[in-house]
């Protein structure tokens, strides 16, 4: 996935900005009434964005679009770039221009950056934890509805890799698919037929729950990747040796920073971590007036 869809980015930003100034009931006139009532329309100011915790910064490119949408005349002086490490009190950027515009965009920009930076920071911790092994850290589809683009972007900024983006770009046969289809062989052969009939060239991954199921997948020989779900470290080690490079391997299931290294040392190709997007939290960031 490449995160260069400016049209999508602007559409989401416009929705976020509109949400902040529009009464959904239509009873109150649209606007940032706090700024409109207290600050002269032509007033110009400077504001400094700072980190209030250590981590990896992400979302600067989003902030650029936010302030461009609010007021293209607002100037940004950047001291950090997406992916940079920051420490508490580090300066990230200075904004100069319309005081009303800066205040209107402030909370939306900070909200996006805090969330994306939290995800990037946690991702970097996992990536660092498996350094020196072949394992790549993957995200999952456990993302916030409508915000998947930004959360997966943050994973990339943190040094991780994206799993499938959605349901359309990879066949992922989970345990329920296998059970509903009538077993591993039936699920894989049906999938193979479906893709060939439609001339679809997308990878096939299948989840396994035991070494016996791994052997069944290998016997059918259709899948591109085998997921080893909720396997112990010893079971992953045995499964990776059994697969022996015939298919890609992905380890999944409740892996945290305390357990990821032992799994990585079993030499799987990938380790997927849902927590990167569903449990990352936020990195504290503030925008303050600058004289």
Buried (B, 14 or more C-beta within 10 A) or exposed (E): BEBEEEEEBBEBBEEBBEEEBEEEEEEEEEBBEEBBEEBEEEEBBBBBBBBBBEBBBBBBBBBBBBBBBBBEEBEBEBBBEBBBEBEEEBBBBBBBBBBBBBBBBBBBBBBBBBBBBBBBBBBBBBBEBBEEBEBBBBBBBBBEEEBBBBBBBBBBBBBBBBBBBEEEEBBBBBBEBBEEBEEBBEBBEBBBEEBEEEEEEEBBBBBBBBBEBBBBBBEBEBBEBBBBBBBEBEBBBBBBEBBEEEBBBBBBBEBEEEBBBBBBBBBBBBBBBBBBBBEBEBBBBBBEEEE
